[in-house]
Amino acid sequence: MNKLLLPLLVMVLFCQGCAQVKPWERGNLARPEMAFSSDALEQKIQDHIYHGKEASQAVTAGAGGGCGCN
């Protein structure tokens, strides 16, 4: 019984995140209160500082390192 219950429970948990958003519902997801951060400019500044300190390259960034020698 436990061998069948565990995979079924895992499958139910994974299927909860699967949902198709209809085209007319996408406006609800694009509202400002649905964003991860309320200020886009502040988030860009924080990302720039983080990637500069970590000497890493963001997905949207170009070449350059943490030393500021772009």
PASEBA-1860 file (N, C-alpha, C; in nm, 3 decimals):
! residues 70
1> MNKLLLPL> 0.082/-0.120/0.000/0.000/0.000/0.000/0.087/0.126/0.000 ~ 0.192/0.129/0.082/0.280/0.245/0.089/0.355/0.268/-0.041 ~ 0.386/0.159/-0.114/0.458/0.172/-0.240/0.372/0.241/-0.346 ~ 0.243/0.231/-0.337/0.155/0.298/-0.431/0.117/0.438/-0.386 ~ 0.111/0.458/-0.257/0.067/0.586/-0.202/0.171/0.696/-0.222 ~ 0.296/0.663/-0.200/0.402/0.764/-0.212/0.415/0.819/-0.355 ~ 0.424/0.736/-0.458/0.430/0.793/-0.594/0.304/0.872/-0.632 ~ 0.190/0.827/-0.584/0.067/0.900/-0.612/0.068/1.037/-0.544
9> LVMVLFCQ> 0.116/1.043/-0.421/0.126/1.169/-0.349/0.225/1.264/-0.418 ~ 0.339/1.213/-0.461/0.438/1.295/-0.532/0.380/1.347/-0.663 ~ 0.308/1.263/-0.734/0.249/1.304/-0.861/0.144/1.415/-0.839 ~ 0.065/1.402/-0.736/-0.037/1.504/-0.706/0.030/1.636/-0.671 ~ 0.138/1.631/-0.593/0.208/1.753/-0.555/0.270/1.822/-0.676 ~ 0.326/1.746/-0.769/0.386/1.806/-0.888/0.280/1.861/-0.984 ~ 0.166/1.798/-0.990/0.062/1.843/-1.083/-0.008/1.970/-1.035 ~ 0.004/2.004/-0.910/-0.060/2.125/-0.861/0.000/2.250/-0.922
17> GCAQVKPW> 0.127/2.247/-0.956/0.194/2.363/-1.014/0.172/2.376/-1.164 ~ 0.114/2.278/-1.226/0.092/2.280/-1.370/-0.044/2.343/-1.400 ~ -0.040/2.459/-1.459/-0.165/2.525/-1.496/-0.140/2.606/-1.621 ~ -0.234/2.603/-1.711/-0.223/2.683/-1.832/-0.297/2.813/-1.809 ~ -0.231/2.922/-1.845/-0.290/3.054/-1.829/-0.353/3.092/-1.962 ~ -0.479/3.123/-1.957/-0.551/3.165/-2.077/-0.504/3.304/-2.119 ~ -0.511/3.337/-2.247/-0.465/3.469/-2.292/-0.537/3.584/-2.223 ~ -0.663/3.570/-2.192/-0.737/3.679/-2.128/-0.707/3.688/-1.978
25> ERGNLARP> -0.637/3.587/-1.921/-0.601/3.590/-1.780/-0.460/3.645/-1.756 ~ -0.384/3.665/-1.862/-0.245/3.709/-1.848/-0.234/3.851/-1.793 ~ -0.334/3.931/-1.813/-0.334/4.066/-1.758/-0.331/4.065/-1.606 ~ -0.393/3.964/-1.546/-0.391/3.953/-1.400/-0.251/3.925/-1.348 ~ -0.173/3.848/-1.423/-0.037/3.815/-1.382/0.060/3.929/-1.410 ~ 0.023/4.023/-1.495/0.111/4.133/-1.531/0.089/4.256/-1.443 ~ 0.002/4.246/-1.345/-0.022/4.360/-1.256/0.103/4.388/-1.174 ~ 0.124/4.513/-1.134/0.244/4.549/-1.058/0.255/4.475/-0.924
33> EMAFSSDA> 0.144/4.445/-0.860/0.152/4.377/-0.731/0.191/4.229/-0.743 ~ 0.196/4.178/-0.865/0.239/4.040/-0.887/0.390/4.031/-0.912 ~ 0.459/4.143/-0.918/0.603/4.143/-0.944/0.679/4.101/-0.819 ~ 0.799/4.049/-0.839/0.882/4.008/-0.726/0.929/4.128/-0.647 ~ 0.960/4.236/-0.716/0.998/4.359/-0.646/0.909/4.472/-0.695 ~ 0.881/4.565/-0.607/0.789/4.671/-0.643/0.854/4.781/-0.727 ~ 0.987/4.792/-0.720/1.058/4.896/-0.793/1.157/4.831/-0.888 ~ 1.130/4.837/-1.017/1.216/4.771/-1.116/1.355/4.833/-1.120
41> LEQKIQDH> 1.365/4.965/-1.110/1.495/5.031/-1.113/1.579/4.990/-0.992 ~ 1.519/4.986/-0.876/1.591/4.943/-0.755/1.642/4.800/-0.770 ~ 1.560/4.714/-0.830/1.602/4.575/-0.851/1.720/4.567/-0.947 ~ 1.719/4.649/-1.052/1.831/4.650/-1.146/1.959/4.697/-1.078 ~ 1.948/4.797/-0.992/2.065/4.847/-0.919/2.118/4.738/-0.826 ~ 2.029/4.672/-0.754/2.071/4.566/-0.662/2.135/4.449/-0.738 ~ 2.080/4.415/-0.853/2.140/4.309/-0.936/2.279/4.349/-0.983 ~ 2.295/4.475/-1.023/2.424/4.524/-1.070/2.528/4.516/-0.957
49> IYHGKEAS> 2.489/4.556/-0.838/2.580/4.551/-0.723/2.615/4.406/-0.690 ~ 2.516/4.321/-0.689/2.540/4.180/-0.655/2.636/4.116/-0.753 ~ 2.610/4.134/-0.882/2.695/4.069/-0.982/2.834/4.132/-0.987 ~ 2.845/4.258/-0.952/2.977/4.320/-0.944/3.058/4.266/-0.828 ~ 2.994/4.245/-0.714/3.064/4.192/-0.597/3.097/4.045/-0.613 ~ 3.012/3.972/-0.678/3.034/3.830/-0.696/3.127/3.801/-0.814 ~ 3.159/3.903/-0.892/3.243/3.888/-1.011/3.181/3.785/-1.105 ~ 3.052/3.788/-1.113/2.982/3.695/-1.200/2.911/3.773/-1.310
57> QAVTAGAG> 2.864/3.700/-1.406/2.797/3.762/-1.519/2.650/3.725/-1.515 ~ 2.565/3.824/-1.520/2.422/3.798/-1.523/2.382/3.748/-1.660 ~ 2.264/3.695/-1.670/2.215/3.643/-1.796/2.203/3.755/-1.899 ~ 2.164/3.872/-1.855/2.143/3.984/-1.947/2.266/4.073/-1.960 ~ 2.373/4.042/-1.888/2.489/4.130/-1.887/2.583/4.095/-2.001 ~ 2.668/4.189/-2.031/2.771/4.167/-2.132/2.900/4.123/-2.065 ~ 3.010/4.140/-2.135/3.139/4.099/-2.083/3.185/4.195/-1.975 ~ 3.271/4.147/-1.889/3.326/4.230/-1.782/3.338/4.152/-1.655
65> GGCGCN> 3.417/4.204/-1.564/3.436/4.132/-1.439/3.397/4.217/-1.321 ~ 3.431/4.170/-1.202/3.397/4.240/-1.080/3.487/4.359/-1.052 ~ 3.596/4.373/-1.129/3.690/4.481/-1.101/3.647/4.614/-1.160 ~ 3.544/4.615/-1.243/3.497/4.739/-1.303/3.569/4.775/-1.431 ~ 3.647/4.684/-1.484/3.723/4.711/-1.607/3.647/4.655/-1.727 ~ 3.536/4.715/-1.759/3.454/4.667/-1.871/3.517/4.706/-2.001
END
